[in-house]
């Protein structure tokens, strides 16, 4: 099992990726709206496909983040229990 610190570092990297993906998705949504307003249907369809793929990737990263959060909590609880036993 990875140490608590390693899990937290990994969690921070995933959080950075989540934020980056969310920013990119927001930019694509703005582009989608702009293309819709300009009535550029072919470009709009392409952007909408990209948005769909990004949403899938974002969902996957969010799930990974949630799993890692559970592992961080378990690791912390194990670490705390071990420290308590050692001090008693």
Buried (B, 14 or more C-beta within 10 A) or exposed (E): EEEBEEBBEBBEEBBEBBEEBBEBBEEBBEBBEEBBEEEEEEBBEEBBEBBEEBEEBBEEBBEBBEEBBEBBEEBEEEEEEEEEEEEE
